[in-house]
Amino acid sequence: MIDLRSDTATKPTSEMRAAMAAAEVGDEQQREDPTVNELQRRAAELLGQEAALFLPTATMANQIALKILTRPGCLLIAEERTHVLIYEAGGPAVHSGLVMRGLPGVAGRLAPEQLREIAKTSEDLEPASVVVLENTHRSAGGRVWPVDEFARVVATARDLGLAVHLDGARLLNASVAASVPPAEYGRLADTVTVCFSKGLGCPLGAVLAGSAERIEAAWQGKFLFGGAMRQAGIVAAAALYALDHHVERLAEDHRRARRLAEGLAAAGLPVDPNTVETNFVGVDVGSMGIDAAEARERIASEGVLVGALRPGVLRVATYLGISDEDVGRAVEAIPRALGVQSPIRTAAPRAR
Ligand SMILES: Cc1ncc(COP(=O)(O)O)c(C=O)c1O
């Protein structure tokens, strides 16, 4: 089975496992784990911020960020399919008492005017309200914010007195795709999440970066949310290994996703290769009149697992662990399962 559901299916390589086995460890919640401390130092530098905090998941990093940036009753403004709005179990409302306002975006991106419009029409725009920007944007198909456009929206948010959290769970994909250092995006936001368990080979782990003062406050959140760990260096070692060895190779995942998109589009599937900027390909099976769950089952019966990008649209993801050969097989199997013939297929169609 070729698993293209999500880049979270990434697994540690033997070299990463060796680095984990050799890690020096200590009590992380006492700030005594040297490997965690080193990862936090590296992550802060990478993201153009003063400090960073190691956490088990990106969801926890996002939720702690929202908690420290806001007060109950404030607004959280984000593009309507942003992860914090739809995949974090209502956390911003539950944990931080935020009122969530989702706005339609283009490729997952908000425009400055949309923030100004909210400011005009919201009597409840408290000073400690927050805008969450996601880069890459998961549900838009791993789309990348051009850094200038990102800077313009952040500047507008600042004008309006809003805090800015960057959910950069896949910021390293964005950075590689745009050839922009992660710090160029990271330094503009108040807080930044980066996740290591997406396409980078790590079993788990994320960081939250921000000013020294904010990260000190985030330590409180780490205890409050139950994310203060003990000998966590064994996992932080995987993240350090990934930063050294698995970031530049993300370009290979992007190239493979592009090849997948071109192959699927050439086979006649509703896929737009021009929208494939990183490691996700969207297949709009809804437009073919095929139910997404049924499409996934049919594709699975051909030996390929695919996921869901948004309603009616499948996600086909590449990551560390997916080879050119896997892509070649998927380009044949997916059209066959959906009843269209891949033109690059040379053998006679199999009886079904
Ligand atoms: C954009 C984005 N943010 C946050 C998360 C949450 O990550 P985690 O599973 O580590 O909590 C995800 C997970 O897929 C994501 O896609």
The ligand as an ORCA input file, in Angstrom:
! r2SCAN-3c Opt
* xyz 0 1
  C      -1.686     23.785      9.380
  C      -1.678     22.858     10.548
  N      -1.537     23.365     11.788
  C      -1.511     22.581     12.876
  C      -1.620     21.216     12.762
  C      -1.641     20.377     14.011
  O      -0.547     19.527     14.109
  P      -0.462     18.384     15.231
  O      -1.056     17.172     14.588
  O       0.998     18.258     15.504
  O      -1.221     18.847     16.414
  C      -1.766     20.634     11.500
  C      -1.886     19.167     11.382
  O      -2.030     18.596     10.336
  C      -1.813     21.470     10.369
  O      -1.994     20.977      9.135
*
